[in-house]
Every structure is written in structure tokens, then in C-alpha cells.
């Protein structure tokens, strides 16, 4: 076939194509020309530059602990307790403020006016106890839990649904103890205050019964001190004994005289750990003024826990046994949590 015949055949083929076929043919011709043009441009630009190598980030080597861990001192073992504090020498005394937390206004005054050596005694029945304890601890105060203890005359005075003591089995005492401790995280000691027996009741207080030592040992196993507000002692190494009960609900002159007598006894080398049963505006004012003047009087105010190392651990035989006033009942506006 000649070239002329070939062109005639192609022209005849195009003439026979429908309109859609002609459009498709034009489309593929345009695509082909575009690809050819793009290839030419890329060839003129040359190869793409290589991507920079990924940056290597140096990972620091692990730092060894300052304490070498061994089989005798594994990482999970708690640190050993600090060395015992040296005994306190010279005239000194301690103060534990009861009734703390009942009044929001008086609580704020106590935190603002009393030095951090003054400890606070709280009831497990108080609402909002954990933040109250945390606030007092931030200010440097020790916190003690006033354990509800039912006396031998429950009909005369009830210590609430979670009290230990008369009417309980040993298991019920332990359940009540766990409930109280769960209410007061952050306390360092437990105060066991036997209510005054009702007139005509000859039964001893709970701390003098055979049911108390197991409770005291359970408290000791939790690393807490035991403060007995009465003539009995817990018999444990971390045993504190309150020597006096202060009633702040009195006139200023009477309270000043009582506080001055405590200072004189401390100057004479006597063991003085006083516990207040109530909080009043006048009582807080006189108590704060007395604390401020102790240093100039030659007496050191210490936290109650420091009395464990006091060099005056034994009450002089001439000192009368203190008369203890039970903690006040909760105000009617405060419901006892179940």
C-alpha cells in the first residue's frame, strides 16, 4: 500500500467515527502530549535532592539512686526511722487543746494565735475532718484523735454509736477503733479519756479493764502514741500520760491563776502535760498570752510527743491525781456520721 492510499484509508476511518469517538481520541492525544511535556521538564530539572538523615536524639543514661539497693536494703523497703530524739532537759511542759473543730471561728483563732507546739485533739464524729487535720498539720501542729470511750453508765452519757468500752465485745471494740482511725488520717496519737463515773457507780473506767490492753496494742501496732487521760497507763513504750485537765470555760482571772500554777510546777521539774476539754474565746485569748510568756518565764513549750523523752516522766507523789472533764457533746447542728 502506498503512502497516499494510507492517508486515504485514515481519512476514511476518521470520517466514519462518531462524535463521541472523535472526542475520546482528542482526549488521549492531549494526555499523551502532557505526559511527554512533564517528562521533559523533570529531565531538565534533574533528580530530587535527598532527604536529610533523621536527627538522632541522645537519651541520657539512667542515673543511679543515691542509696544503693541490695538484698539487705531493697528498693521497696521503707527507710529506717530517724534516730531517737535526745531527752528534754530543763523546765518544759506540753499542751493539748481539746474541742478543736467544733466552732469554725474559734478553730481559725486557735490556728492563728497558738504556737505550733500546741497540739489539737479532734473527735472522729466531726464532719470534714481530713481537711481540718491537713490544715493544722501544715501549720506545724500535732493532731490527736479523741477516741470515744463508753463509761460504765451509758444511760447517763452516751459516747455515740462508734464508742469503745462498756457494752462491747472485743471484736466490736476493734471495729469501732478502725472506724475512728479511718475518719482521721494524719493523727499521730490516740487519746483515751475515761468519762467520769456516775455517782454511785463503782465500776472502773475502760482503761482500767482487761479489755483495754488489746486496744492499746492495736494502736501501737499502727505506729500511734497512746495518751491516757487518767490514772491508768497503757503499758506501751509510746505511752503518754496527761497530768492535768484545763477547763477554759471560766473567767480570765481564774484561768490565769491555773496557768501560772502549771508554769511553777514545770519550773520545779514536774511533769506537765495539760489537756483542755473545751474551747472558748476568753480561754483562747488567755492561753495564747500564757504561751507567749513561757519563754521569758524560763519554761520551754514542747509538742506532746516530745514528752516521750521528758526527763520528768514520773509524776511526783505529792501531785494529786487530776480530775478529768469529758469532752463536750457535739452541737445539735452537727450530725454524727454513720
SULWO-V275555 format. One record per residue. N is the residue number from 1. PHI is phi in whole degrees, 0 to 359 (999 if undefined). Layout:
N_PHI, N_PHI
This chain:
1_999, 2_278, 3_298, 4_296, 5_295, 6_295, 7_298, 8_297, 9_295, 10_296, 11_296, 12_295, 13_294, 14_293, 15_293, 16_279, 17_293, 18_287, 19_297, 20_297, 21_294, 22_299, 23_296, 24_295, 25_297, 26_298, 27_301, 28_290, 29_296, 30_296, 31_299, 32_298, 33_297, 34_295, 35_297, 36_296, 37_293, 38_297, 39_299, 40_294, 41_296, 42_297, 43_296, 44_290, 45_287, 46_91, 47_291, 48_292, 49_291, 50_288, 51_291, 52_295, 53_296, 54_298, 55_286, 56_273, 57_268, 58_286, 59_262, 60_295, 61_291, 62_299, 63_271, 64_287, 65_294, 66_293, 67_254, 68_288, 69_268, 70_219, 71_297, 72_277, 73_219, 74_293, 75_296, 76_276, 77_282, 78_296, 79_294, 80_292, 81_297, 82_296, 83_298, 84_303, 85_289, 86_293, 87_300, 88_281, 89_239, 90_84, 91_299, 92_203, 93_203, 94_227, 95_221, 96_237, 97_269, 98_274, 99_76, 100_288, 101_99, 102_288, 103_243, 104_298, 105_292, 106_290, 107_296, 108_296, 109_295, 110_298, 111_293, 112_278, 113_259, 114_272, 115_292, 116_295, 117_292, 118_284, 119_267, 120_242, 121_248, 122_239, 123_266, 124_291, 125_278, 126_291, 127_284, 128_63, 129_288, 130_304, 131_294, 132_295, 133_297, 134_298, 135_296, 136_295, 137_293, 138_298, 139_275, 140_94, 141_271, 142_279, 143_239, 144_235, 145_263, 146_276, 147_291, 148_293, 149_234, 150_277, 151_280, 152_286, 153_234, 154_296, 155_290, 156_275, 157_206, 158_263, 159_262, 160_98, 161_287, 162_242, 163_277, 164_267, 165_108, 166_301, 167_93, 168_254, 169_274, 170_304, 171_295, 172_294, 173_298, 174_293, 175_296, 176_294, 177_297, 178_297, 179_298, 180_296, 181_295, 182_293, 183_279, 184_229, 185_291, 186_105, 187_284, 188_248, 189_203, 190_239, 191_260, 192_250, 193_255, 194_284, 195_299, 196_297, 197_294, 198_292, 199_304, 200_93, 201_262, 202_264, 203_294, 204_285, 205_290, 206_300, 207_294, 208_261, 209_263, 210_288, 211_278, 212_281, 213_307, 214_299, 215_294, 216_298, 217_292, 218_296, 219_296, 220_296, 221_295, 222_274, 223_79, 224_255, 225_280, 226_243, 227_251, 228_260, 229_266, 230_176, 231_289, 232_279, 233_237, 234_281, 235_79, 236_257, 237_299, 238_266, 239_257, 240_248, 241_235, 242_281, 243_262, 244_215, 245_244, 246_257, 247_258, 248_280, 249_272, 250_211, 251_283, 252_298, 253_296, 254_295, 255_293, 256_300, 257_294, 258_294, 259_293, 260_297, 261_294, 262_297, 263_298, 264_296, 265_295, 266_295, 267_296, 268_275, 269_86, 270_277, 271_280, 272_229, 273_229, 274_263, 275_237, 276_268, 277_255, 278_221, 279_232, 280_227, 281_302, 282_295, 283_299, 284_295, 285_298, 286_290, 287_295, 288_296, 289_296, 290_295, 291_299, 292_296, 293_263, 294_295, 295_298, 296_292, 297_276, 298_88, 299_242, 300_264, 301_273, 302_237, 303_291, 304_306, 305_298, 306_289, 307_290, 308_296, 309_252, 310_292, 311_273, 312_235, 313_295, 314_264, 315_292, 316_301, 317_302, 318_282, 319_284, 320_291, 321_296, 322_291, 323_261, 324_256, 325_257, 326_299, 327_297, 328_292, 329_292, 330_295, 331_300, 332_301, 333_284, 334_257, 335_274, 336_282, 337_293, 338_275
